[in-house]
Amino acid sequence: MLLNNRQFFIKERIGLFKLSDTYDIHDPQTQLQIGIAKDEPAVWAKVLRLFLSKHFLPTTICVYEKEGMPALLSLRRRLPSCGRQ
């Protein structure tokens, strides 16, 4: 159901003192929730988020149709290359 859509409405779940983010994925026409995206950094990256901006740290974002099911898609952001090629 999630991958059949071409447009999505993404809503961040708000929380205080959280070290990872969770997003609800909705169908913009029906407003029904069709998936979940979770920011799943490594444990050491979660600890570093207390001191550094999360935008400079590696993470993996996994997209699920429902919680507890296998991920349909995962995206990985690595450490910045600092000019290396």
Backbone as numpy.savetxt, mean C-alpha at the origin, in Angstrom:
# Nx Ny Nz CAx CAy CAz Cx Cy Cz
-13.12 -9.48 -9.59 -13.93 -8.29 -9.59 -13.06 -7.03 -9.59
-12.00 -7.04 -8.81 -11.13 -5.87 -8.72 -10.45 -5.57 -10.05
-9.92 -6.60 -10.70 -9.17 -6.38 -11.93 -10.06 -6.13 -13.14
-11.39 -6.26 -13.00 -12.31 -5.99 -14.11 -12.58 -4.50 -14.27
-12.21 -3.68 -13.30 -12.48 -2.24 -13.34 -11.33 -1.48 -13.97
-11.67 -0.34 -14.58 -10.65 0.53 -15.16 -10.44 1.78 -14.33
-11.38 2.10 -13.45 -11.27 3.26 -12.58 -11.47 2.82 -11.14
-10.74 3.50 -10.24 -10.81 3.16 -8.83 -10.88 4.44 -8.01
-11.50 4.35 -6.85 -11.48 5.43 -5.87 -10.72 4.87 -4.67
-9.63 5.52 -4.30 -8.77 5.05 -3.22 -8.98 5.94 -2.00
-9.21 5.30 -0.84 -9.44 6.03 0.41 -8.48 5.48 1.46
-7.68 6.37 2.05 -6.73 5.94 3.08 -7.43 5.76 4.41
-7.09 4.69 5.10 -7.60 4.48 6.46 -6.77 5.33 7.41
-7.44 6.15 8.17 -6.77 7.09 9.06 -6.50 6.43 10.42
-5.34 6.70 10.97 -4.99 6.19 12.29 -3.83 6.97 12.86
-3.77 7.04 14.16 -2.66 7.72 14.83 -1.54 6.75 15.11
-0.31 7.23 14.98 0.88 6.47 15.32 0.99 5.15 14.58
0.61 5.13 13.33 0.74 3.90 12.55 2.03 3.94 11.74
2.66 2.81 11.59 3.93 2.73 10.87 3.77 2.14 9.48
2.55 1.77 9.12 2.26 1.32 7.76 0.86 1.81 7.39
0.62 1.93 6.10 -0.64 2.49 5.61 -1.52 1.41 5.02
-2.84 1.62 5.12 -3.82 0.73 4.50 -4.81 1.61 3.73
-5.17 1.16 2.53 -6.07 1.91 1.67 -7.23 1.02 1.24
-8.44 1.58 1.25 -9.61 0.89 0.72 -9.75 1.26 -0.74
-10.04 0.28 -1.58 -10.23 0.50 -3.01 -11.71 0.34 -3.31
-12.33 1.38 -3.87 -13.76 1.39 -4.15 -14.02 1.53 -5.65
-15.14 1.00 -6.09 -15.64 1.23 -7.44 -16.27 2.63 -7.43
-15.82 3.58 -8.27 -16.35 4.94 -8.20 -17.83 5.05 -8.62
-18.33 4.09 -9.37 -19.73 4.15 -9.81 -20.68 3.63 -8.75
-20.33 2.52 -8.10 -21.24 1.91 -7.12 -20.87 2.23 -5.68
-19.66 2.78 -5.46 -19.14 3.10 -4.13 -18.94 1.85 -3.26
-18.95 0.67 -3.84 -18.70 -0.57 -3.10 -17.20 -0.80 -2.98
-16.77 -1.33 -1.84 -15.37 -1.66 -1.66 -15.06 -2.91 -2.47
-14.03 -2.82 -3.32 -13.68 -3.95 -4.17 -12.27 -4.48 -3.89
-11.55 -3.82 -2.97 -10.21 -4.30 -2.67 -9.56 -3.50 -1.55
-8.35 -3.95 -1.19 -7.57 -3.33 -0.13 -6.11 -3.29 -0.60
-5.44 -2.19 -0.33 -4.00 -2.08 -0.59 -3.31 -1.83 0.74
-2.26 -2.60 1.01 -1.54 -2.47 2.28 -0.07 -2.19 2.02
0.45 -1.22 2.74 1.87 -0.92 2.76 2.51 -1.89 3.73
3.43 -2.73 3.26 4.03 -3.77 4.09 5.55 -3.67 4.07
6.10 -2.69 4.82 7.57 -2.56 4.87 8.19 -3.64 5.75
9.49 -3.83 5.58 10.23 -4.75 6.44 10.24 -4.19 7.87
10.49 -5.06 8.84 10.46 -4.64 10.24 11.48 -3.52 10.49
12.69 -3.65 9.95 13.70 -2.62 10.17 13.29 -1.29 9.55
12.55 -1.33 8.43 12.08 -0.09 7.80 10.98 0.56 8.63
10.16 -0.26 9.29 9.13 0.30 10.18 9.77 1.07 11.33
10.84 0.50 11.89 11.53 1.17 13.00 12.16 2.48 12.51
12.77 2.45 11.34 13.38 3.67 10.81 12.36 4.75 10.47
11.12 4.37 10.24 10.06 5.36 9.96 9.80 6.27 11.16
10.23 5.85 12.33 10.11 6.71 13.51 11.05 7.91 13.42
12.13 7.76 12.63 13.16 8.79 12.55 13.31 9.41 11.18
12.98 8.67 10.13 13.15 9.14 8.75 11.81 9.17 8.03
11.74 9.94 6.97 10.54 9.98 6.15 10.35 8.64 5.44
9.13 8.17 5.39 8.86 6.87 4.76 9.10 6.90 3.26
9.17 8.09 2.67 9.37 8.21 1.23 10.79 7.82 0.81
11.73 7.77 1.76 13.11 7.42 1.47 13.43 5.97 1.80
12.46 5.24 2.30 12.69 3.86 2.73 12.00 2.87 1.79
12.55 1.66 1.66 11.92 0.66 0.80 10.62 0.14 1.42
9.72 -0.28 0.56 8.46 -0.86 1.03 7.87 -1.74 -0.06
6.89 -2.52 0.30 6.11 -3.31 -0.64 4.65 -2.99 -0.41
3.93 -2.71 -1.49 2.49 -2.47 -1.40 1.80 -3.65 -2.06
0.96 -4.33 -1.29 0.23 -5.50 -1.78 -1.24 -5.15 -1.93
-1.84 -5.60 -3.03 -3.24 -5.34 -3.32 -4.01 -6.65 -3.20
-5.08 -6.62 -2.40 -5.91 -7.79 -2.13 -7.36 -7.50 -2.51
-8.09 -8.55 -2.92 -9.54 -8.37 -3.10 -10.23 -8.34 -1.76
-9.81 -9.21 -0.84 -10.36 -9.25 0.52 -9.22 -9.56 1.47
-9.34 -9.09 2.72 -8.31 -9.39 3.71 -8.25 -10.89 3.95
-7.05 -11.39 4.10 -6.85 -12.81 4.35 -6.69 -13.64 3.09
-6.88 -13.03 1.92 -6.71 -13.74 0.66 -5.31 -13.46 0.11
-4.82 -14.27 -0.82 -3.51 -14.00 -1.43 -3.53 -12.68 -2.20
-2.38 -12.05 -2.29 -2.27 -10.77 -3.00 -2.44 -10.97 -4.50
-3.18 -10.03 -5.12 -3.35 -10.05 -6.57 -2.18 -9.38 -7.26
-1.60 -8.40 -6.57 -0.56 -7.58 -7.16 0.33 -7.06 -6.04
1.62 -6.98 -6.29 2.50 -6.35 -5.31 3.48 -5.45 -6.05
3.73 -4.29 -5.45 4.65 -3.31 -6.00 5.75 -3.09 -4.98
6.99 -3.01 -5.44 8.11 -2.85 -4.52 8.87 -1.56 -4.85
9.11 -0.75 -3.83 9.96 0.43 -3.97 11.24 0.13 -3.20
12.35 0.24 -3.90 13.65 -0.06 -3.30 14.30 1.21 -2.77
15.44 1.06 -2.14 16.20 2.22 -1.68 16.60 3.08 -2.87
16.67 4.40 -2.69 17.15 5.26 -3.79 18.56 4.85 -4.21
18.87 5.00 -5.50 20.15 4.53 -6.02 21.31 5.47 -5.75
21.05 6.71 -5.39 22.10 7.69 -5.08 23.07 7.89 -6.25
22.55 7.88 -7.47 23.38 8.14 -8.64 24.06 6.92 -9.23
23.92 5.75 -8.60 24.53 4.53 -9.15 23.70 4.03 -10.31
24.39 3.38 -11.25 23.66 2.80 -12.39 24.06 1.38 -12.63
